Amino acid sequence: MRDPKIAIADKLSSLDGANAYNLNAEEHAATLGAHNVNDAVEGNFGRFDHVLHRFRGVSTESASGVAQQLKMHDFDEGDMATHRKGNHGVSERRAVGYFYTLPRAEQEAAVRAG
């Protein structure tokens, strides 16, 4: 990894790589506070892990279901939620998740059934 001839060497700050993330103040400022994972598999695990830690004692089946719903954005609150600005400095508008499109009685029934 520390061989300057391989592609990853320019991303390492220990080798003064030109593309090392901590040497670019603008990129560093843009990612402060971000809780993101680019890998889809790691993202699934991260959601599952988040649910297990947030809801102590939850069964693995229930945690798996909630993690899947998070991935599918079923509980997104649309424009009521704050989100990061896109590349052009404009906030992206998000649609309301499936859960919030259900009639109120079905929402309550789904919460009680869980």
C-alpha positions in Angstrom: 0.0 0.0 0.0 2.9 2.4 0.6 4.5 1.7 -2.7 4.3 5.1 -4.5 3.8 3.3 -7.9 0.4 1.9 -7.0 -2.8 3.9 -7.5 -3.7 4.2 -3.8 -0.5 5.9 -2.8 -1.8 9.3 -4.0 -4.7 9.0 -1.5 -2.5 8.5 1.6 -1.6 11.5 3.7 1.4 9.7 5.1 2.9 9.7 1.6 1.8 13.3 1.0 -0.6 12.0 -1.7 -2.1 14.7 -3.9 -5.6 13.3 -3.4 -5.4 12.7 0.4 -8.8 13.7 1.8 -7.3 15.5 4.9 -5.2 17.8 2.7 -8.2 19.3 1.0 -9.9 21.7 3.4 -13.0 22.1 1.1 -13.7 18.4 1.0 -13.1 18.0 4.7 -15.5 20.8 5.5 -18.1 19.4 3.1 -18.1 16.0 4.8 -18.1 17.1 8.5 -21.0 15.5 10.2 -21.9 13.2 7.3 -23.0 9.8 8.3 -22.7 8.0 4.9 -21.4 4.8 3.4 -20.9 4.4 -0.3 -20.8 0.6 -0.4 -24.4 -0.8 -0.7 -23.5 -3.9 1.4 -21.9 -1.9 4.2 -24.9 0.5 4.1 -27.3 -2.5 4.7 -25.1 -3.7 7.6 -24.9 -0.1 9.0 -28.7 0.2 9.0 -29.1 -3.1 10.7 -26.4 -2.3 13.3 -28.0 1.1 13.9 -31.4 -0.5 14.6 -29.8 -3.1 16.9 -28.1 -0.4 18.9 -31.0 2.0 19.0 -33.7 -0.5 20.0 -32.0 -2.8 22.6 -33.7 -6.1 22.9 -35.2 -6.1 19.4 -35.3 -9.4 17.7 -33.0 -9.9 14.7 -36.1 -10.5 12.5 -37.6 -7.2 13.5 -34.3 -5.4 13.2 -33.9 -6.8 9.7 -37.4 -5.6 8.7 -36.8 -2.1 10.1 -33.4 -1.9 8.4 -35.0 -2.9 5.1 -37.7 -0.3 5.5 -35.0 2.3 6.2 -33.3 1.3 3.0 -36.5 1.6 1.0 -37.1 5.0 2.6 -40.6 3.9 3.8 -40.4 6.3 6.8 -39.0 9.3 5.0 -40.8 12.5 6.0 -40.3 14.3 2.7 -39.8 18.0 3.0 -40.4 18.0 6.7 -36.8 16.6 7.1 -33.7 18.6 6.7 -31.1 17.3 4.2 -27.8 18.2 2.8 -27.5 20.5 -0.1 -26.7 18.9 -3.5 -23.6 19.6 -5.6 -25.2 22.8 -6.9 -26.0 24.2 -3.4 -29.7 23.5 -3.8 -31.5 21.3 -1.3 -32.9 18.2 -2.9 -36.7 17.7 -2.5 -37.5 14.3 -1.2 -40.8 12.4 -1.5 -42.7 11.2 1.5 -42.1 7.6 2.3 -44.7 4.8 1.8 -45.7 4.7 5.4 -46.9 8.3 5.3 -49.0 7.7 2.2 -51.1 5.2 4.2 -54.4 6.3 5.7 -54.0 7.3 9.4 -55.9 4.2 10.6 -53.5 1.9 8.7 -50.5 3.8 10.1 -51.7 3.3 13.6 -52.5 -0.4 12.9 -48.9 -0.9 11.6 -47.4 0.7 14.6 -49.5 -1.4 17.0 -48.7 -4.6 15.1 -45.0 -4.0 15.4 
